[in-house]
Every structure is written in structure tokens, then in C-alpha cells.
């Protein structure tokens, strides 16, 4: 497999994991906010 293809795949995987981490962080923040507002 050419190196640049593996590089592109790695970049895509990094972006996906970043997106998941951001989504998790947002949901956690929303949950904490709702808990604090009670």
C-alpha cells in the first residue's frame, strides 16, 4: 500500500475521532449544565 494512502486514512481517522470527542464533550457539558440548573 502506498504511503500517502495510509497517511490519508490516518488523517480521516483522526478527524473522525476528533469529531466524536467533540460530540462527547458537548453532550457531557449539556448534561452538566442541566444538572447545575436544577
Secondary structure, DSSP 8 states (H G I E B T S, - for coil): --HHHHHHHHHHHHHHHHHHHHHHHHHHHHHHHHHHH-
